[in-house]
Amino acid sequence: MSDMVNVNFKLDAETKRGMEQACKDMGLSLSAAFTVFAKKVSREKRIPFELSVDPFYSESNMRYLEEKMAAYKAGTLKFAKHELIED
C-alpha cells in the first residue's frame, strides 16, 4: 500500500453527525466512507452522483426577489404567479 496522508476539511456539526450515523449504520467509519468516495472519483474522473443547482438561488430568481423586496419597501408590490411556485 502506498504512503498514507492526512486530509483535513471542515463540515458543519449537523452534517458531520448525520454522516457519522449513516456510516455507522453501514458499518463504516467516516475515514472509510471518504476513502471509498475518493477512490471512486479517482477511478471514474467524475463525482459519483448527480449534482444540480437549486433554482431558488439562480441569478434570475435572486433578481426577481430583489425587485419584489424593493416594491414591497416602496409600497407598490403587486402579487403575480411566479414560475417557481407550485400549486
C-alpha positions, 0 to 999 in steps of 0.5 A: 500500500502506498504512503498514507496522508492526512486530509483535513476539511471542515463540515458543519456539526449537523452534517458531520453527525448525520454522516457519522450515523449513516456510516455507522449504520453501514458499518463504516467509519467516516475515514472509510466512507471518504476513502471509498468516495475518493477512490471512486472519483479517482477511478471514474474522473467524475463525482459519483452522483448527480449534482444540480443547482437549486433554482431558488438561488439562480441569478434570475430568481435572486433578481426577481426577489430583489425587485419584489423586496424593493416594491414591497419597501416602496409600497407598490408590490403587486402579487403575480404567479411566479414560475417557481411556485407550485400549486 
